[in-house]
Amino acid sequence: MFSSDDIKKLGKLAHLYISQEEEVELIHKLSAIIEHVDHLTSVDVSAVQPMSHVHGSTNVTRSDELTPGLSIEDLMKNVPDHSGRFIRVPLIVE
């Protein structure tokens, strides 16, 4: 299915150097993958129901609830350096 030119083109697109030995190996491996996918398209799945998860569980969610947070005074007790209600951090850009 794949030719040497196809592998060279894929290598160029991916910015990969593919040796002659790797080229031969990739031709066989990629052709086998495509053959397998082609085989899967011939399987009759008309009686199978579509699903979103293979394990059948559903996502557990909760509603968002607004709860009070720390006051600024309590928050600043845990900050090593601050100025009023602003947290000071070390300068990283000069």
A tleap script that builds the chain and sets N, CA, C and O, in Angstrom:
source leaprc.protein.ff14SB
mol = sequence {
  NMET PHE SER SER ASP ASP ILE LYS LYS LEU
  GLY LYS LEU ALA HIE LEU TYR ILE SER GLN
  GLU GLU GLU VAL GLU LEU ILE HIE LYS LEU
  SER ALA ILE ILE GLU HIE VAL ASP HIE LEU
  THR SER VAL ASP VAL SER ALA VAL GLN PRO
  MET SER HIE VAL HIE GLY SER THR ASN VAL
  THR ARG SER ASP GLU LEU THR PRO GLY LEU
  SER ILE GLU ASP LEU MET LYS ASN VAL PRO
  ASP HIE SER GLY ARG PHE ILE ARG VAL PRO
  LEU ILE VAL CGLU
}
set mol.1.N position { 0.810 -1.192 0.000 }
set mol.1.CA position { 0.000 0.000 0.000 }
set mol.1.C position { 0.859 1.264 0.000 }
set mol.1.O position { 0.612 2.185 -0.779 }
set mol.2.N position { 1.858 1.307 0.865 }
set mol.2.CA position { 2.742 2.462 0.910 }
set mol.2.C position { 3.933 2.225 -0.001 }
set mol.2.O position { 4.440 1.109 -0.109 }
set mol.3.N position { 4.366 3.280 -0.647 }
set mol.3.CA position { 5.544 3.184 -1.496 }
set mol.3.C position { 6.706 3.889 -0.814 }
set mol.3.O position { 6.531 4.562 0.202 }
set mol.4.N position { 7.873 3.730 -1.375 }
set mol.4.CA position { 9.063 4.397 -0.858 }
set mol.4.C position { 8.890 5.914 -0.915 }
set mol.4.O position { 9.326 6.628 -0.012 }
set mol.5.N position { 8.255 6.397 -1.976 }
set mol.5.CA position { 8.024 7.841 -2.102 }
set mol.5.C position { 7.097 8.357 -1.003 }
set mol.5.O position { 7.288 9.461 -0.493 }
set mol.6.N position { 6.083 7.547 -0.636 }
set mol.6.CA position { 5.168 7.946 0.436 }
set mol.6.C position { 5.921 8.097 1.763 }
set mol.6.O position { 5.698 9.057 2.501 }
set mol.7.N position { 6.801 7.158 2.059 }
set mol.7.CA position { 7.565 7.196 3.304 }
set mol.7.C position { 8.515 8.393 3.303 }
set mol.7.O position { 8.667 9.066 4.322 }
set mol.8.N position { 9.146 8.654 2.179 }
set mol.8.CA position { 10.042 9.812 2.091 }
set mol.8.C position { 9.263 11.110 2.305 }
set mol.8.O position { 9.740 12.026 2.977 }
set mol.9.N position { 8.066 11.179 1.729 }
set mol.9.CA position { 7.244 12.377 1.890 }
set mol.9.C position { 6.819 12.550 3.353 }
set mol.9.O position { 6.856 13.660 3.884 }
set mol.10.N position { 6.416 11.454 4.001 }
set mol.10.CA position { 6.045 11.519 5.416 }
set mol.10.C position { 7.230 11.964 6.270 }
set mol.10.O position { 7.078 12.774 7.184 }
set mol.11.N position { 8.414 11.424 5.962 }
set mol.11.CA position { 9.602 11.812 6.698 }
set mol.11.C position { 9.919 13.280 6.521 }
set mol.11.O position { 10.303 13.957 7.474 }
set mol.12.N position { 9.762 13.768 5.320 }
set mol.12.CA position { 10.022 15.184 5.056 }
set mol.12.C position { 9.019 16.063 5.790 }
set mol.12.O position { 9.393 17.075 6.384 }
set mol.13.N position { 7.754 15.682 5.751 }
set mol.13.CA position { 6.726 16.460 6.443 }
set mol.13.C position { 6.949 16.482 7.956 }
set mol.13.O position { 6.665 17.481 8.617 }
set mol.14.N position { 7.464 15.366 8.500 }
set mol.14.CA position { 7.699 15.274 9.940 }
set mol.14.C position { 9.101 15.752 10.322 }
set mol.14.O position { 9.474 15.728 11.495 }
set mol.15.N position { 9.874 16.188 9.320 }
set mol.15.CA position { 11.253 16.637 9.547 }
set mol.15.C position { 12.083 15.533 10.200 }
set mol.15.O position { 12.828 15.780 11.148 }
set mol.16.N position { 11.944 14.317 9.681 }
set mol.16.CA position { 12.680 13.162 10.188 }
set mol.16.C position { 13.567 12.597 9.097 }
set mol.16.O position { 13.186 12.552 7.928 }
set mol.17.N position { 14.759 12.165 9.495 }
set mol.17.CA position { 15.606 11.428 8.567 }
set mol.17.C position { 15.235 9.955 8.701 }
set mol.17.O position { 15.252 9.402 9.801 }
set mol.18.N position { 14.903 9.330 7.590 }
set mol.18.CA position { 14.538 7.915 7.585 }
set mol.18.C position { 15.544 7.182 6.718 }
set mol.18.O position { 15.679 7.444 5.522 }
set mol.19.N position { 16.257 6.242 7.365 }
set mol.19.CA position { 17.258 5.475 6.624 }
set mol.19.C position { 16.573 4.468 5.709 }
set mol.19.O position { 15.363 4.262 5.798 }
set mol.20.N position { 17.348 3.845 4.832 }
set mol.20.CA position { 16.812 2.852 3.894 }
set mol.20.C position { 16.194 1.669 4.641 }
set mol.20.O position { 15.137 1.167 4.257 }
set mol.21.N position { 16.866 1.226 5.720 }
set mol.21.CA position { 16.341 0.092 6.500 }
set mol.21.C position { 15.029 0.476 7.196 }
set mol.21.O position { 14.077 -0.304 7.220 }
set mol.22.N position { 14.995 1.683 7.757 }
set mol.22.CA position { 13.777 2.143 8.421 }
set mol.22.C position { 12.642 2.327 7.416 }
set mol.22.O position { 11.474 2.094 7.730 }
set mol.23.N position { 12.996 2.741 6.220 }
set mol.23.CA position { 11.996 2.952 5.173 }
set mol.23.C position { 11.288 1.646 4.832 }
set mol.23.O position { 10.063 1.600 4.723 }
set mol.24.N position { 12.075 0.587 4.666 }
set mol.24.CA position { 11.498 -0.728 4.349 }
set mol.24.C position { 10.613 -1.201 5.498 }
set mol.24.O position { 9.520 -1.723 5.274 }
set mol.25.N position { 11.092 -1.017 6.733 }
set mol.25.CA position { 10.322 -1.437 7.904 }
set mol.25.C position { 9.028 -0.634 8.030 }
set mol.25.O position { 7.977 -1.191 8.348 }
set mol.26.N position { 9.106 0.666 7.783 }
set mol.26.CA position { 7.909 1.508 7.871 }
set mol.26.C position { 6.886 1.164 6.788 }
set mol.26.O position { 5.682 1.213 7.036 }
set mol.27.N position { 7.355 0.822 5.605 }
set mol.27.CA position { 6.428 0.426 4.542 }
set mol.27.C position { 5.601 -0.762 4.996 }
set mol.27.O position { 4.384 -0.778 4.817 }
set mol.28.N position { 6.262 -1.769 5.591 }
set mol.28.CA position { 5.547 -2.968 6.046 }
set mol.28.C position { 4.616 -2.665 7.219 }
set mol.28.O position { 3.471 -3.116 7.242 }
set mol.29.N position { 5.113 -1.900 8.193 }
set mol.29.CA position { 4.299 -1.627 9.384 }
set mol.29.C position { 3.088 -0.750 9.063 }
set mol.29.O position { 1.975 -1.049 9.498 }
set mol.30.N position { 3.294 0.322 8.310 }
set mol.30.CA position { 2.174 1.202 7.987 }
set mol.30.C position { 1.163 0.512 7.077 }
set mol.30.O position { -0.041 0.734 7.203 }
set mol.31.N position { 1.642 -0.311 6.174 }
set mol.31.CA position { 0.721 -1.068 5.315 }
set mol.31.C position { -0.114 -2.032 6.142 }
set mol.31.O position { -1.303 -2.207 5.874 }
set mol.32.N position { 0.500 -2.668 7.156 }
set mol.32.CA position { -0.244 -3.588 8.025 }
set mol.32.C position { -1.311 -2.840 8.818 }
set mol.32.O position { -2.413 -3.352 9.018 }
set mol.33.N position { -0.986 -1.634 9.269 }
set mol.33.CA position { -1.962 -0.841 10.021 }
set mol.33.C position { -3.147 -0.478 9.136 }
set mol.33.O position { -4.297 -0.612 9.553 }
set mol.34.N position { -2.877 -0.025 7.934 }
set mol.34.CA position { -3.953 0.350 7.010 }
set mol.34.C position { -4.801 -0.855 6.638 }
set mol.34.O position { -6.022 -0.741 6.534 }
set mol.35.N position { -4.176 -2.005 6.437 }
set mol.35.CA position { -4.941 -3.230 6.136 }
set mol.35.C position { -5.853 -3.589 7.297 }
set mol.35.O position { -6.994 -4.001 7.088 }
set mol.36.N position { -5.359 -3.437 8.517 }
set mol.36.CA position { -6.179 -3.744 9.691 }
set mol.36.C position { -7.374 -2.792 9.772 }
set mol.36.O position { -8.491 -3.231 10.044 }
set mol.37.N position { -7.155 -1.516 9.542 }
set mol.37.CA position { -8.250 -0.549 9.565 }
set mol.37.C position { -9.254 -0.860 8.456 }
set mol.37.O position { -10.463 -0.766 8.669 }
set mol.38.N position { -8.763 -1.228 7.279 }
set mol.38.CA position { -9.662 -1.611 6.193 }
set mol.38.C position { -10.505 -2.818 6.579 }
set mol.38.O position { -11.686 -2.889 6.236 }
set mol.39.N position { -9.906 -3.762 7.287 }
set mol.39.CA position { -10.642 -4.939 7.744 }
set mol.39.C position { -11.739 -4.522 8.726 }
set mol.39.O position { -12.837 -5.078 8.692 }
set mol.40.N position { -11.459 -3.559 9.593 }
set mol.40.CA position { -12.455 -3.108 10.569 }
set mol.40.C position { -13.657 -2.460 9.894 }
set mol.40.O position { -14.768 -2.530 10.419 }
set mol.41.N position { -13.454 -1.834 8.744 }
set mol.41.CA position { -14.583 -1.202 8.055 }
set mol.41.C position { -15.550 -2.234 7.487 }
set mol.41.O position { -16.697 -1.904 7.185 }
set mol.42.N position { -15.103 -3.481 7.338 }
set mol.42.CA position { -15.996 -4.512 6.796 }
set mol.42.C position { -16.842 -5.185 7.880 }
set mol.42.O position { -17.719 -5.985 7.558 }
set mol.43.N position { -16.599 -4.879 9.147 }
set mol.43.CA position { -17.348 -5.488 10.246 }
set mol.43.C position { -18.725 -4.843 10.342 }
set mol.43.O position { -18.845 -3.618 10.313 }
set mol.44.N position { -19.765 -5.672 10.458 }
set mol.44.CA position { -21.129 -5.168 10.568 }
set mol.44.C position { -21.399 -4.721 12.001 }
set mol.44.O position { -21.406 -5.542 12.919 }
set mol.45.N position { -21.618 -3.446 12.192 }
set mol.45.CA position { -21.895 -2.902 13.523 }
set mol.45.C position { -23.289 -2.268 13.577 }
set mol.45.O position { -23.559 -1.442 14.449 }
set mol.46.N position { -24.162 -2.645 12.663 }
set mol.46.CA position { -25.483 -2.028 12.606 }
set mol.46.C position { -26.318 -2.326 13.850 }
set mol.46.O position { -27.199 -1.536 14.190 }
set mol.47.N position { -26.069 -3.438 14.538 }
set mol.47.CA position { -26.850 -3.788 15.722 }
set mol.47.C position { -26.210 -3.273 17.011 }
set mol.47.O position { -26.743 -3.507 18.096 }
set mol.48.N position { -25.095 -2.588 16.913 }
set mol.48.CA position { -24.392 -2.103 18.098 }
set mol.48.C position { -24.785 -0.657 18.364 }
set mol.48.O position { -24.722 0.194 17.477 }
set mol.49.N position { -25.190 -0.395 19.599 }
set mol.49.CA position { -25.587 0.955 19.981 }
set mol.49.C position { -24.333 1.815 20.186 }
set mol.49.O position { -23.349 1.348 20.761 }
set mol.50.N position { -24.365 3.059 19.721 }
set mol.50.CA position { -23.225 3.948 19.965 }
set mol.50.C position { -23.071 4.228 21.453 }
set mol.50.O position { -24.054 4.257 22.192 }
set mol.51.N position { -21.827 4.433 21.888 }
set mol.51.CA position { -21.587 4.733 23.298 }
set mol.51.C position { -20.493 5.784 23.418 }
set mol.51.O position { -19.661 5.943 22.525 }
set mol.52.N position { -20.511 6.488 24.521 }
set mol.52.CA position { -19.490 7.507 24.735 }
set mol.52.C position { -18.349 7.003 25.605 }
set mol.52.O position { -17.244 7.543 25.548 }
set mol.53.N position { -18.600 5.970 26.412 }
set mol.53.CA position { -17.567 5.386 27.258 }
set mol.53.C position { -17.660 3.869 27.166 }
set mol.53.O position { -18.755 3.310 27.108 }
set mol.54.N position { -16.524 3.217 27.154 }
set mol.54.CA position { -16.550 1.762 27.090 }
set mol.54.C position { -16.882 1.149 28.437 }
set mol.54.O position { -17.308 -0.005 28.499 }
set mol.55.N position { -16.696 1.895 29.513 }
set mol.55.CA position { -16.953 1.338 30.841 }
set mol.55.C position { -18.351 1.645 31.362 }
set mol.55.O position { -18.739 1.114 32.402 }
set mol.56.N position { -19.105 2.470 30.686 }
set mol.56.CA position { -20.501 2.690 31.046 }
set mol.56.C position { -20.743 3.644 32.196 }
set mol.56.O position { -21.901 3.878 32.543 }
set mol.57.N position { -19.714 4.206 32.804 }
set mol.57.CA position { -19.955 5.128 33.912 }
set mol.57.C position { -20.276 6.516 33.374 }
set mol.57.O position { -19.979 6.838 32.224 }
set mol.58.N position { -20.876 7.315 34.212 }
set mol.58.CA position { -21.218 8.676 33.816 }
set mol.58.C position { -20.440 9.657 34.680 }
set mol.58.O position { -19.971 9.307 35.763 }
set mol.59.N position { -20.308 10.863 34.204 }
set mol.59.CA position { -19.585 11.887 34.928 }
set mol.59.C position { -20.433 12.376 36.100 }
set mol.59.O position { -21.612 12.690 35.939 }
set mol.60.N position { -19.821 12.435 37.272 }
set mol.60.CA position { -20.518 12.911 38.459 }
set mol.60.C position { -20.202 14.389 38.614 }
set mol.60.O position { -19.040 14.777 38.733 }
set mol.61.N position { -21.237 15.202 38.611 }
set mol.61.CA position { -21.037 16.642 38.732 }
set mol.61.C position { -21.821 17.169 39.915 }
set mol.61.O position { -22.740 16.521 40.417 }
set mol.62.N position { -21.446 18.334 40.340 }
set mol.62.CA position { -22.191 19.008 41.401 }
set mol.62.C position { -22.415 20.445 40.968 }
set mol.62.O position { -21.701 20.966 40.111 }
set mol.63.N position { -23.397 21.072 41.557 }
set mol.63.CA position { -23.651 22.460 41.202 }
set mol.63.C position { -22.621 23.351 41.902 }
set mol.63.O position { -22.167 23.054 43.007 }
set mol.64.N position { -22.271 24.433 41.242 }
set mol.64.CA position { -21.342 25.390 41.828 }
set mol.64.C position { -22.054 26.171 42.927 }
set mol.64.O position { -23.158 26.680 42.734 }
set mol.65.N position { -21.403 26.253 44.074 }
set mol.65.CA position { -21.979 27.010 45.178 }
set mol.65.C position { -20.965 28.052 45.622 }
set mol.65.O position { -19.785 27.743 45.790 }
set mol.66.N position { -21.410 29.258 45.809 }
set mol.66.CA position { -20.560 30.335 46.271 }
set mol.66.C position { -20.381 30.200 47.774 }
set mol.66.O position { -21.357 30.211 48.524 }
set mol.67.N position { -19.134 30.072 48.213 }
set mol.67.CA position { -18.841 29.981 49.640 }
set mol.67.C position { -17.863 31.088 49.998 }
set mol.67.O position { -17.071 31.511 49.157 }
set mol.68.N position { -17.910 31.553 51.216 }
set mol.68.CA position { -16.989 32.626 51.594 }
set mol.68.C position { -15.549 32.115 51.620 }
set mol.68.O position { -15.290 30.987 52.039 }
set mol.69.N position { -14.619 32.954 51.168 }
set mol.69.CA position { -13.208 32.613 51.192 }
set mol.69.C position { -12.526 33.279 52.365 }
set mol.69.O position { -13.180 33.772 53.283 }
set mol.70.N position { -11.215 33.291 52.327 }
set mol.70.CA position { -10.458 33.951 53.384 }
set mol.70.C position { -10.584 35.464 53.264 }
set mol.70.O position { -10.681 36.015 52.168 }
set mol.71.N position { -10.580 36.101 54.391 }
set mol.71.CA position { -10.545 37.565 54.353 }
set mol.71.C position { -9.133 37.976 53.959 }
set mol.71.O position { -8.200 37.180 54.063 }
set mol.72.N position { -8.976 39.214 53.507 }
set mol.72.CA position { -7.659 39.691 53.086 }
set mol.72.C position { -6.683 39.663 54.262 }
set mol.72.O position { -5.506 39.346 54.083 }
set mol.73.N position { -7.155 39.985 55.442 }
set mol.73.CA position { -6.286 39.977 56.622 }
set mol.73.C position { -5.776 38.562 56.914 }
set mol.73.O position { -4.590 38.371 57.182 }
set mol.74.N position { -6.682 37.566 56.861 }
set mol.74.CA position { -6.272 36.186 57.104 }
set mol.74.C position { -5.323 35.685 56.015 }
set mol.74.O position { -4.377 34.948 56.293 }
set mol.75.N position { -5.586 36.091 54.785 }
set mol.75.CA position { -4.720 35.690 53.681 }
set mol.75.C position { -3.322 36.268 53.843 }
set mol.75.O position { -2.336 35.568 53.615 }
set mol.76.N position { -3.223 37.532 54.231 }
set mol.76.CA position { -1.927 38.192 54.359 }
set mol.76.C position { -1.103 37.647 55.523 }
set mol.76.O position { 0.109 37.861 55.567 }
set mol.77.N position { -1.731 36.952 56.459 }
set mol.77.CA position { -0.980 36.314 57.560 }
set mol.77.C position { -0.056 35.218 57.023 }
set mol.77.O position { 0.963 34.908 57.641 }
set mol.78.N position { -0.410 34.629 55.871 }
set mol.78.CA position { 0.379 33.538 55.293 }
set mol.78.C position { 1.359 34.011 54.227 }
set mol.78.O position { 2.086 33.196 53.659 }
set mol.79.N position { 1.394 35.307 53.946 }
set mol.79.CA position { 2.232 35.847 52.880 }
set mol.79.C position { 3.521 36.401 53.495 }
set mol.79.O position { 3.451 37.186 54.441 }
set mol.80.N position { 4.694 36.013 52.984 }
set mol.80.CA position { 5.931 36.502 53.587 }
set mol.80.C position { 6.176 37.995 53.376 }
set mol.80.O position { 6.767 38.640 54.243 }
set mol.81.N position { 5.738 38.564 52.246 }
set mol.81.CA position { 5.983 39.982 51.974 }
set mol.81.C position { 4.768 40.557 51.248 }
set mol.81.O position { 4.351 40.049 50.207 }
set mol.82.N position { 4.215 41.611 51.812 }
set mol.82.CA position { 3.063 42.227 51.170 }
set mol.82.C position { 3.063 43.718 51.439 }
set mol.82.O position { 3.737 44.204 52.346 }
set mol.83.N position { 2.304 44.424 50.642 }
set mol.83.CA position { 2.134 45.862 50.805 }
set mol.83.C position { 0.639 46.133 50.756 }
set mol.83.O position { 0.031 46.124 49.686 }
set mol.84.N position { 0.056 46.370 51.910 }
set mol.84.CA position { -1.390 46.553 51.969 }
set mol.84.C position { -2.073 45.252 51.593 }
set mol.84.O position { -1.844 44.225 52.232 }
set mol.85.N position { -2.901 45.282 50.574 }
set mol.85.CA position { -3.581 44.060 50.150 }
set mol.85.C position { -2.947 43.428 48.923 }
set mol.85.O position { -3.563 42.585 48.271 }
set mol.86.N position { -1.706 43.833 48.596 }
set mol.86.CA position { -0.994 43.289 47.438 }
set mol.86.C position { 0.171 42.420 47.900 }
set mol.86.O position { 0.872 42.753 48.855 }
set mol.87.N position { 0.361 41.310 47.209 }
set mol.87.CA position { 1.446 40.386 47.543 }
set mol.87.C position { 2.678 40.774 46.734 }
set mol.87.O position { 2.604 40.938 45.516 }
set mol.88.N position { 3.808 40.919 47.417 }
set mol.88.CA position { 5.069 41.232 46.732 }
set mol.88.C position { 5.757 39.924 46.375 }
set mol.88.O position { 5.816 38.986 47.169 }
set mol.89.N position { 6.271 39.894 45.160 }
set mol.89.CA position { 7.022 38.723 44.691 }
set mol.89.C position { 8.388 39.200 44.214 }
set mol.89.O position { 8.553 40.373 43.879 }
set mol.90.N position { 9.376 38.291 44.181 }
set mol.90.CA position { 10.705 38.695 43.721 }
set mol.90.C position { 10.670 39.165 42.268 }
set mol.90.O position { 9.899 38.649 41.459 }
set mol.91.N position { 11.498 40.133 41.949 }
set mol.91.CA position { 11.608 40.650 40.601 }
set mol.91.C position { 12.296 39.613 39.719 }
set mol.91.O position { 13.393 39.157 40.044 }
set mol.92.N position { 11.672 39.237 38.613 }
set mol.92.CA position { 12.289 38.238 37.727 }
set mol.92.C position { 12.655 38.831 36.391 }
set mol.92.O position { 13.389 38.202 35.629 }
set mol.93.N position { 12.172 40.024 36.074 }
set mol.93.CA position { 12.495 40.683 34.813 }
set mol.93.C position { 13.191 41.991 35.143 }
set mol.93.O position { 12.715 42.776 35.962 }
set mol.94.N position { 14.315 42.211 34.497 }
set mol.94.CA position { 15.045 43.441 34.785 }
set mol.94.C position { 14.877 44.439 33.670 }
set mol.94.O position { 15.424 45.540 33.739 }
savepdb mol mol.pdb
quit
